[in-house]
Structures are given as structure tokens and as C-alpha cells.
Amino acid sequence: MNQQLLFNDDAQADLERQAIICSAMDGGMCIQCVIAVSYLAKLDANVDEVSDWLNAYEDNRFDIEDQLEAKIAQEAFNAKGEVELS
């Protein structure tokens, strides 16, 4: 685990983007992370209701953070400077 990379406890459902949005701090830089509902569904998570999205994120948080950490290490940012799992 990268000790300079810390995930914040700020996950929120974004209806417009159909995703969970959270942030991570990497060496003092804030990185927005986007976890698509379709990605959560691939984890066999129940995503039928918006209220289920955060539960699915929390249930799979360690695996999700591992995937986000790998993307950050690869500098796989989208055009907005975010890291996405879709």
C-alpha cells in the first residue's frame, strides 16, 4: 500500500453521472475518483436503488481502492484529471 495515498471518507452518489464520487490525497494533491454504477454491478453488487450504491461501494471499498490506487500509479487520468472505474 502506498503510504502517501490516502482515500478520504467523502463518497457521494452522483445521479447525473450514475457514479460514486470520492477523493484521494496523493502527496498533497487531491484526486477525484469516479466509480461507475456499472462497475459496482460487475462486482455482483446490488445497485437497483441509489441508496444501494453507497452500500455497494462500502462493501467493496478495499478492492475498489486497490483498483483506484493502480490507476493513479499508472497516471491513468481522464480528460478532467479524474481516475475512473467503469
N, C-alpha and C positions, 0 to 999 in steps of 0.2 A: 504494500500500500504506500502510495506517495504521501509522505507526511506534510508536504506543502499544499496538498489538495484537500480542501475541506468542503463538504456539502452542507449547505445551510438547511435549516428546518423551515423552509418557506414555500413548500409545494402548494400550488393552487391549480384548480381546474380552469381551463380557458375554453369556454364554449365555442367561441369563434374559430379557434384553431383546432378544436377537437383534440386537446392535449393537456397534459400536466406540465406546468412550467415551474421550474425550480432554479436555484442558482448554486454555484460552487465558487469558492475562492481558491485561486491558484497563484501563490506567491504574491498576494495582494491584489490581483486582478480578479474582478467579478465576471464570471462566465454564466450566461443564461443557458439553461438546459431545457430541451423540449422533448417530452416523451409522448408520442402519439398514442391515442387510444387504440389504434390498430396494432401498435407494438405491444401494448398491455394484453390485448386479446390473443396475440401469439403466445403469450406466457400462460395460456389457459385461464386467464383471469376473467371474472365476471365484470363486464363493462356495459351492461344493459342500461343502467341509470347513471346519471352524472355523479350521484353520491357514491357509486361503486368505484369510480375512477381513482379517488384518493386511497380507498381501501386496497385496491389492486396495486397501486404504487407502493404503499407501505408494506404490503405482504411480500413484495418482490424487490424491496428497496436495495438490499445488498447486491443482488445480481445486476440491477439497473445501474447502480453506482459504479460497479466494476466495468460495465459496458461504456458508460459515460467517461470514466477515467481513461480507458483505452483510446477513445476518440479524441479526448483532449491531448493525450500524449502524442497522437498521430497528427495533431493540429487539423483535425477534420471538421472545420467550422463551415457553416453555411454562409450565404451572402450577407446575412445580418450579424455575423460573428457569433452565432449560437452553435451549440452542439445538439444534434438531433438523433433520436432513436425513432425509427418509423417502420 
